[in-house]
Amino acid sequence: MTDSACAPPRADLVLPCLNEAQALPWVLARVPAGWRAIVVDNGSTDGSADIARRLGATVVRESVRGFGAACHAGLLAARADLVCFCDCDASMDPGLLAAMAARVEAGEADLLLGRRRPQGRGAWPAHARAGNLALARMLHRRTGLRLHDLGPMRVARREALLGLDLTDRRSGYPLQMVVRAADAGWRVAETDVPYLPRAGKSKVTGTWRGTWHAVRDMRRVLAETPGPRSVPAGGVCA
């Protein structure tokens, strides 16, 4: 029997979803015990919402299309102190978030990101890696943060995230979260996570065009004027 003192903190897990019927059973089976999975249906036509509901997830519908719109709808629906985000395409194991959430709960970081480590051919196309590297460099120039990846797996406290007043509703949402967290004096860190070939077709990074459209969205985020510093409750400036 597991000692309750060693159990991971409870959290809400936001899973933005657009036609992920193939991946949902695998993803939802790996949500940590006691957590609430919030599947945000962003206009699926393959029955994703019904599948998620049958598998016990809370389903939120977001009619405004865009990755950021889906993520933010999930954040607004969350109620737990800790909120986690993860893609819903089976490219990353949500079970890994339990250890990440424990680190945020322990005060090691205010925002903890999963640094993707590709497993096998096709997990992370060259054009997607190139775009991510370019953004990491631009982020360093803008904020001073030395991150290797701006991936979607992440953990932070709900009230602190809401306080960032995130406005991007497209591909720039994950980057805007990091930029505004850095501007506010948060401790932002990353940890390695395996990155698997996704189930189904990518909506963003599957093509050069999609990747560079995302880069364009994120360049706009990097052009934002830095806001006032505001450390999350329980946090300390790095």
N, C-alpha and C positions, 0 to 999 in steps of 0.2 A: 504494500500500500504506500502511495506517495505521501510524504509529509506535506500538509497543507501549507506550511511555511515556505516550502520550496516550489509551490505551484506558481505558474506564470500569472501576472496580473490580468484581470479581465479587460477586454477591449472590444470596441466595435470595429469591424473590418469592412471597409468600403471597397466594392468591386464594380468598377464601371464596366458596363456590358453592352456590346452591340453584336448580335448574332454569334453567340458563343455557346450554342447548344451542345456542340461536340465536347467542349472543354469543361463545362460546368460540373458534371458529376465528379470528375477528378479533383477539381479545385475545391468544391464544397466539402468533399470527404476529408480534406486536409486542413480545414479550419480548426484551430485549437479548441479543445473542449471548454465549454462555458462561454465562448465568445459568440457575439451576434454577427452573422454575415449579412451585410446590406448590399444587395445586388441592385445596381441602378441601371434600369433598362433604358437605353438611349435610342429607342426606335427599332428594336429587333423585329425581324420578320420570320424568324426560324423557331419561334416558340420558346426562346430563352427564358422569358419571364415565368411561364408556366412550369418549366423544368425547375427553375430556382425555387419557386414556391413549393413545389412538391418535395423538394429536398430539404425544406425547412428554413430557407433563407427569408429574410424580410426583403420584399421587392418594392422599390421606389421607381416611379416612372418620371423621366425627365424628357420633355418634348423638345427642348432646345438642344440641337445637335452640337456635339463637341466634347472632347475628352474632359476639358475643364468644367464644363457644365455638369457632366455626370459626376465627376469627383466632388464638386461643391454641393450638389444635391445630396450626396451621401453624407458629407460632413454636416450639413444642416439637419439631416435625419438622425445622426448619431447622438447618443446620450451618455455613453461611457466617458470616463475621464481621459482614457487613452484612445486615440483613433489611429488605425492603421490603413494603409492603402496598398493595393496590389492589383496588377493586371489580372483579367479574368480569362486568359487564353492558355493557361496551363504551361506558360513559360517559366513561372516561378512557383515554388512550393509555399503556400500560405502558412504551413506549419512552422517555417523558419521565423515567422514573426513573433512567436512566443518568446524566444530568447532576446530578440530585439526590443520587444516591449518591456521585458524585465530590466534591460539596461537603461531605458528611459525612466522607468519607474524608480530605479536606484539613483537617478541623478547623474548618470554618466554623460548624457547629452540631452539637449532640448529637442533636437530633430535628428533622427538616425535614419540614414539612407542605406539601401541595399546596393552594393557595388556588384554589378552583373559580371559573372565569370562564365563565359560560354562553355557549354558541354556538348561536344559533337558538331559535325558539319551543319551549316545552315542555321545555327542557333542565333547568330548575330551577323547579318550581312555586312560586307565591307563598307558600303555606303552609309549604313546606319552607325557603324563605329566611327567613321570619319566625321559625321555630323556631331556625334556626341563628344568627340575629342575637341572639335572646334568650339563647341559651347562651353566645355570645361575650361578651356583657355580664356575665353571671353569672360566667363564667370570670375576667374581668378583676377583678371584685370579690373573687373568692376567691384569686387567685394574683398579680395585678398584670400578667399577660401581656396584651399588646394584639394579639390575633389577630382576623382577619376571618372565618375559616372553621375548622371542626373536621372537615374532610373526611377521607375514608378513605385517600387517597394519602399515604404517609409513609415515611421511612427513618430507621433508627437502628441501633446496634450490638446484636447478638444478646445478648451476655452482660449488657450494661447493661439491656436490656429485661427479661430474666429477673429481674434484680435488683430491678425495680420491684414484683415479686410481685403482678401484676394478678389481680384476683379476679372482676370483673364478667364475666358470660358472655352478656349481652344487648346492648342498644343502647348501653349506657354504656361499653363497652370502649374505644372511641377516645378518649372524653373522660377516662376514668380514666388512660389512658396519658399524656395531656398534663398532667393535674393532678399525678400522682405525679412526673412528670419535673420539673415546676416546683418542687414541694416539695423535690425532691432537688438543686436547684440547677443543673439542666441548662440549656444554651442552646437555647431553642426558637425556631425561625424558620419562616417560610412563604415560598413562591414561587408565582407565578401558574401555573396550568395550565388549558388549555381544558377545558370541561365540556360534553359532547355529550348529546343525547337518548339515554336508555338503550335497549337492546334488551329488549323484553318488559316485564312489569309489575313495578313497584317493590314490594318486600316491606315497606318501612318508610315512605318519604316519598311514596308514591303517593296518600295520602289524608290529610285533616286528622287523622283518628283515629290513623293510624299514626304521623304526625309527633309528635303530642302524647303518645302512649305513649312514644316515644323520649325526648322532653323529660322526661317523668316519671322514666324510668330514669336520665337524666343528672343530674337534680336530686339524686337520692340520692347520686350520686358526688360532687357538689359539697359535700355535707354531711359528707364524710369529715374526720376530724381530720388536720391536716397531719402528715406523718411526718418523720423525721430527714433532713437534707440529706446527700446522697452523690453526689459528682460522678463521672461515668463515667470510666473509664480513658482518659487522653489529653485529658479535657475540662477546662474552666476555668469557674468560676462566672461568670454574666453580671454 
